[in-house]
């Protein structure tokens, strides 16, 4: 095909290429400890931190998106990708890259959105996701993170952390020294407090396995429940707690514990005190196994 014949086709394709995505480059002022709210239906949200009292929004707006709404800033700033009500399925993904002050609080909502937050150290971090994976590395004082089918990969130096997922896995590690709550239906739960002693740990799943590597503060408590998933709790050898465990058809194991079984019928249980017994650990499962390890 000659260049003269090809040129009209190239020119006709230019508007489509131009509409493929729209670059974003916006900046708004924000108090160093202000709050940023971000919402996107599909695509990605990447949040980074810097030491400036402002928020910078970059990335690309997908073709077919109605508009990007950005507030005026100050103490709070809202960033929202607005999709047409009747044509959201035809709209292309939007990718947001947001730089925020290190001490800013964050509230993030996504549907089919991959979410990444790096470096945050604000008062609170809230994330709600439907199908996208969530990755966080930071030190917010309080974190509350939920996903339906996406995995949660969290590295946090925080006091209180709440995590919920339906079918995605939940993995949390870091310097944790407060209260931890984790809940899934079919996803696995893994918590590693890096030897720090926690006041309270609560873990619940239906068919997912739970592995908790945690220390227990004086008078603290750990409660782990599962229907068919296996439970493993790993604590330091200096554990001071009374441990209770029950299972209908699964196996129970714990150092020095005597497993009691009824003379007739299924079921097993034990109660054993370690050290002064100042804390409490309870493990309950229906058909899964439960094990305590001292390391």
Secondary structure as UniProt FT lines:
FT   HELIX           3..19
FT   STRAND          21..50
FT   STRAND          54..62
FT   TURN            63..64
FT   STRAND          65..70
FT   STRAND          73..83
FT   HELIX           88..90
FT   STRAND          94..101
FT   TURN            102..103
FT   STRAND          105..118
FT   STRAND          124..129
FT   STRAND          134..138
FT   STRAND          142..147
FT   STRAND          152..156
FT   STRAND          160..165
FT   STRAND          170..173
FT   STRAND          179..183
FT   STRAND          189..205
FT   STRAND          210..226
FT   STRAND          231..235
FT   TURN            237..238
FT   STRAND          241..247
FT   STRAND          252..253
FT   TURN            255..256
FT   STRAND          260..261
FT   STRAND          268..274
FT   TURN            275..276
FT   STRAND          279..285
FT   STRAND          290..294
//
